[in-house]
Amino acid sequence: MIVLGLTGSIGMGKSTAAQMFMDAGIPVYSADETVHRLYAGKAAPLIEKAFPGTTNNGVVDRVKLSKAVVGNPEALKELETIVHPLVRSEENAFRDQANSQGAKLIVIDIPLLFETGGDKRVDKILVVSAPPEVQRKRVLTRPDMTPEKLDAILARQTPDAEKRQRADFLINTNQGFDATRVQIEEIIRVLTHS
């Protein structure tokens, strides 16, 4: 089973690419979706204990949590020590299930692949990218996003240029959905027929 790590900075098209892999029948694990699930489940009480007042009715309030950790490296590190092991456990369960079902290829969608050492747990790396002005335009249309918040997020991420250099496969998502889909289909073909 080949494990393809899918990554890219915020607003680069990871979710769209992941969906295209799923549409092609490739099992995809999403670290972001796992975090959302954990924030509504087993991580919520642990986060509330570490950051009082950041949950509502047993669910993490992402806005409140963001205010508690953004710009505070120590708080962010504490949050990561709570969440990352839980996410990793879910990833391992996904891998085991896909392997037992005979999957030839799986995709692990981890936005912070390089930052968390996830690149050491995959066989190949796909980076999705777009020009910086396209990225900013995409991200700043999101609710509750500001230029300052975007800059803070980007400051914590490996620069796009470095991600591109470390990629086995690179897709420029600025060329449209059809072009992205064609490239994804080619990646699947290369990885499953070699």
N, C-alpha and C positions, 0 to 999 in steps of 0.2 A: 504494500500500500504506500503510495506516494503522498506525502503531506506537503501541501502548498500553502505557504504563509501569504496572506493577503493583507497589505498595509498601504498606508498613504496618509498624508496629513489631513486635518479637518477640511471638509468641503471638496475633497478631490474625487469623490465618486466611489468610495468603498462599498457603500450599501447597494448602489446600483450594480456594481460588478458582482457582488456576492449574490444578488438576486438572479443575475444572468447565469451564474454557475448553477444555482438551484434549479432554474428553468431548464438547464441542460441535464438535470438528473444527478448532479454532483452533490454529495452531502457537504453542508457548510455549517461550521460552528462560528457563532458570532459572540465575541467577548462582550460587546456592548449590550446585546440582548440578554446575555447572562447576568450582567451587572444590573440591568433593569429588573430582572426577575428576583435577584438576590436582595435588591433594595426594597422589594415588596415582601420579602420572606426572611430567610435566616440571617441576613446581614443587618437588617433593620435594628434589632435590639442591641447588637454589638456597636453599631454606629451611634445610636442614641446614648449609649453608656459613655462612649469616648467623646461625643460632641452633643451634649444635652441641648434639647430644643430643636433638633434637626429632623424629627419625624412627626408625622401626623397620623393618628390612628394606626400605628404600627408600620407605616410606610415612610421611607426616607423622602423628605422634601428636598429635591435636588437644588432648588434655588437657595434654601437656607444652608444646605451643606456646602454649596459653592461659596457662599459668603464666609463660611467658617474656615475654608481651606485655601481659597485662591489668594495668592500673595503671601502665604504662610508656609514655607517649606517644611517646617517641623510637623504642622498639622496635616499637610498633604502626605508626608511620609507615614504618619500614624494611620491615616485612612488606607493607604496602600497596604500596610501590614495586615489590616483587617480584610480587605477585599480581595487582594491578589491570590492568596492561598485558596479561597473559596472558588474563584474563577478557574484556577488551575485544576482543581478537583473536578469541576464540571467538564472542563476540556478533556481531561483524562478519560472520563466516563464516555464522552462522545467518541473519542478515538477508539476505545475498546469496542463500543457498539458497532461502529463502522467497520472495524477490522473483522469482527465476528460475522458481519453480514457480507463479507467478501468485497468491500469497496476497493477499487483499484486506485482511486484518487479521492482525497478529501481536501477541503479548503478550511483553513483556520484563519478567520478574519479577526485580526488583532490590531487596532489602531496604533498602539504603542509597542509594536513588535520588537523594534530595536531597543527601545528604552527599557523594556522589562526583561530582556534576554530571550524573548520568544523566538528570535531568529536561530537560536541554537537547537530548537525543538522541531524545526521543519526541514524538509529536504530541499525545497526550492522557494524562492521569494518572488512574489508579484507585487510591484509597486504601481499604484494608480496615481496619476499626477495631472496637473493642469497649470497653466501660467498663473503667477501670483495674483494678477488683477482679476482673473476669472474666479480663483479661489475666494478672494475677499468678497466679490460680488455675490457669490453663492452663499457664503456663510453669513454675511450681514443681513440677508433676507430672513434669517431664522428669528423666531420670537425670542425675546430676552437676550439677544446678542448685541454687543456693542463693539466698536473698534478696540477699545481698551481690553475687553474680555478676550477678543480674538487674539490680540497681541500677547496676552498672558498665556493663552493656550499654546500658541506657536512657540513661545519662549521655552516651554517644557518639552517640545517635540524635537526629535532629530530633524535637522533642516532637510527640506525636500531634495536639494541637490545631492546630499549625502545618501539619502534613501535610494535615489535613482542610481547612484554609483554601485550600491550594494545589491541591486536587484538582478535576478536571473531573467525576469520578464518585466517589461515596462509598457504600460498603456497610458497614452495621453487621452484623457476623457473629454478633452475640449473638442474632439473631432466628431462628437455625436454618438447617439446610442447605437446606431447600426454599425459604425466603425468599431466601437467598443465590443459589441457582440461578436463580430467577425474575429477580432483578436482573441477573445476568450475561447471561442470555438477552436481556434488554432492551438492555443495553449493546451486545451484538453486533449486534442488530437496528439500533440507532441508527447505529452506526459503519459497517456494511456496506451500508446501504440509503439513505445520504444522498447 
